[in-house]
Amino acid sequence: MNKKKERLDKIMAACRERMQEEVSALLGKAMTFAEPETRVLSKEDFFSEPAGKSVLAHVQLEGDLEGRGCMIVPIRDAIRIGGTLIMLPDSELESVISEEEYTEELEDSYGEIANIICGSLTTTFEEQYPKNFRLVRTEQEVILPVKVDIESDEPVPDGSYYLMSTAMTLEGVEMGKLQLLLPAASFGLVEETPTPEQEKEQPAASADKSTDSAAASSSGEQQAEIIERGTVEETQRAQAIERPKEEGGKAAQSPEPAKKKGVDVKKQKERVDQLLATCLEKVGEEVGTLLGGTLKITPEENTALDKEELLEQAGGKQVLARMDVRGEGEGESYLFVSLKDAIFLGGTLIMLPDAELEEVVRNEEFGEDAEDAYGEIANIIAGVYTAVFEEQYRKALGFVKTGLETVIPIKIDPDSDDVIPRCLYYLSAGTIHYNDQELGRLQMAFPAALFELEALAATEEEEQQPAGGQPAADAPMGSTDGQSGAGPKVLRPASGQEDSRQAPIASPGTGGDGSADILIFTDDDAEASSIASLLAGQGHSARILHFKDAVADYLSSGISLVFLVMQEVNEQGFGMAIKLGSSGLQVPLVMAAPAWTRTTVLKAVKYGATDILITPATEEDVGEKLENNLVKKAA
């Protein structure tokens, strides 16, 4: 089989020059492909590797060899290639690339290039391969690779594939890689027993033959044949029945839990490390753009640390930004930046004169304006991590900055759950460089469980240990359930709000039929539900929504009042107030939270609040707000 792969490798190398010539001729600009990298891997291994939004062109093998493969390029590169072919002006091309607008016209033009590449491959195979076949490009689609269902037949069947990757350059602009997946079995690179999914790929004639054979066999054999050709669920049940007796009562269960236990921690760490490196790079780009300069972060090696180790290495006085985890994870992550760096970055954003900036950094004066500005930078950082993990990780994870505080790590008790909980953390850190100046470190600490890296607790020197190994180091650190982010739950007040907050509310209050006259936007479902009940008692219908909900979808002329109910006064709530204020609907806004100061009240008014409500709210409190603010609307 090695000789067969070597032959394929030589053909791919030979095809490279032809691809360059033919694609460049069509584009009218120089297109180059780097030396191909090749390997044989499974569908799961390929699609689990971090990658952003991509254009996948289906490729069919026809002739002496048959099978399904595909050609994949990053969506931005497909747009650049297609846009170059239709001669979009440079400014317009860069705009559609940045917006990732893959229009029908761009799809058609990139499809022509994909056809050329398949034609180059076909011609080279005709000259250098003993069997005659063609590679035919069929339809194409935009995908997120890590969201592909491995067990399905789309975009390609589960199995082993020969992968050819080559980096692309167009007119001196470096792009990503073109990746070609061809079925390994078609080229004799693997010997595999057919899986149930592959059996479904057999032609209908094969199924008819099986039916005929089954008819001639005994009734027991007929039943086995029926199960074999049944649905995926039937096949799973049949496989479960045939498992060894020692599995006992678990024999009939779905095989999924066993699969989960088989997470390869070494591979998972590599995937997460690649994503975190991408995040640091994009943080540099986006924060640099925001500041109007060049910001880069030189990454360190990622490490698993317990709370004590994390605090010991963190450094001096730090600004800690809390990042709530949303989506398919829960808990809290933490961004650490030294106090002086936070002042420098915030001061740079608000364009303090150089002399003044140097002075406030030297004196560690973290003024309100600089703090607000750094808070915006932390929001940008949270957005970068959200975008990368939503697009390139198999679970959709989001990160929302909820607050800032200044801490001295070495003075935090490592044996308690103060400030941050005791659990195993996965630390991604790097040195910040702004223009020609080297600053300190940026540190992002995630609960290791969030990335299924708990097994790193045993020892980083034994990375080969299965993820199903005993993460004993987590046990004494306050981990309650082993789930992602279980540790950070202890930061929430023991007010009985936890379960209510996590439970989604589809049609809350009495306004679930769309007739609500009051909207409640919240991150505190328990208090919001209480206020909704109090409103209902006074003849009003309220609808409970969440900060992630699209404001414009729910505001209408029938809305007379909006409550913004927060677990605590924070930047996320003020950001929601800004969104409501910019929606165009002129209705009173009551901001509610458990603790207010003169500073936060003034800030709330600055961002559009017409009234303040202290929670937990009583019937009398709510009645007073209705009386004051509904009159304002009428006026």
Secondary structure, 3 states (H helix, E strand, C coil): CHHHHHHHHHHHHHHHHHHHHHHHHHHCCCEEECCCEEEEEEHHHHHCCCCCCEEEEEEEEEECCCEEEEEEEEHHHHHHHHHHHCCCCHHHHHHHHHHCCCCHHHHHHHHHHHHHHHHHHHHHHHHHCCCCEEEEEEEEEEECHHHCCCCCCCCCCCCEEEEEEEEEEECCEEEEEEEEEEEHHHHCCCCCCCCHHHHCCCCHHHHHHHHHHHHHCCHHHHHHHHHHCCCHHHHHHHHHHCCCHHHHHHCCCCCHHHHHHCCCHHHHHHHHHHHHHHHHHHHHHHHHHHHCCCEEEEECCCEEECHHHHHHHHCCCEEEEEEEEEECCCCEEEEEEEHHHHHHHHHHHCCCCHHHHHHHHHCCCCCHHHHHHHHHHHHHHHHHHHHHHHHHCCCCEEEEEEEEEEECHHHCCCCCCCCCCCCCEEEEEEEEEECCEEEEEEEEEEEHHHHCCHHHHCCHHHCCCCCCCCCHHHHHHCCCCCCCCCHHHHHCCCCCHHHHHHCCCCCCCCCCCCCCCEEEEECCHHHHHHHHHHHHHCCCCEEEEECCCCHHHCCCCCCCEEEEECCCCCHHHHHHHHHHHCCCCCCCEEEEECCCCHHHHHHHHHCCCCEEEECCCCHHHHHHHHHHHHHHHHC
